[in-house]
Amino acid sequence: MAVNVIPFRFPGIPAVRCAFQTRQGGTDKDAAGPEYCGGNISYDVGDNAEHVTANRRMLHRQLGFDRWVELRQVHGDVLVTDSRPVTAVDERPRTEADGHTTDRPGDALIIKTADCQPILLAHTSGRYIAALHAGWRGNRAGFIGSAVARFCSRYGISPADVMAVRGPSLGPAAAQFVNFDTEWGPAWQHWFHKEHMTMDLWSLTRHQLHEAGLPREQIFSLDLCTWSLPDMFFSYRRAKASGRQAAFIWIER
């Protein structure tokens, strides 16, 4: 059964394709348990490797890009420019980073999530792309702004000519931080709902992208909450043992 994806196209950039995977579809027969059923694509969460490999191969065939480019995500602020593809879809990534870029057509930059925000960037020329993994620590560390700056510096482009889309992730009503004072602090109160003890990470990310130089009209989002849609998405906050879905961006040949 095909793995379900939500396609996205940046307006005016036909060469760049994006897709946000859901957990629906895929193969269940080899899953290690119900928390991994569907399209889990991560080898690092306790699922059977055969199940993960089958889902990854299925997605590769469905989407039609040439090469699978993946990181070992560590909730840091490292951006790898000109990220290199793995040699096979079932190869584990070795490069530790939370963002990568490329200008090579056919290379799909991949971000794995289960509540964190996948953020995909494309230059209006269609020649340069980037993919970021932003958990709340990434927001807190200013990774989004620094990654945009490094992306633009690498290719000699302006952030005013960059578009961004944020994929399904933990929504404003579900991003609870009972230790707000120690984990965030007063500087972040604008995005904190004191009564519910929740952070609006979606609005914060939009703000950080705009502060990095992207025009507001070039910032897009898929406002789908991973925690509140259990039939559609894996969620670490909902079930600590959980699969991962992927976001993809690539330049077509």
Buried (B, 14 or more C-beta within 10 A) or exposed (E): EEBBBBEBEBEEBEBBBBBBBBBBBBBBEBBBEEBBBBBBBBBEBBBBEBBBBBBBBBBBEBBEBBBBBBBEBEBBBBBBBEBEBBEEBBEEBEBEBBBBBBBBBBBBBBBBBBBBBBBBBBBBEBBBBBBBBBBBBBBBBBBBBBBBBBBBEBBEBEBEBBBBBBBBBBBBEBBBBEEBEEEBEEEBEEBBBEEEEBBBBBEBBBBBBBEBBBEEEBBBBBEBBBBBBEEBBBBBBBBEEBBBBBBBBBBEE
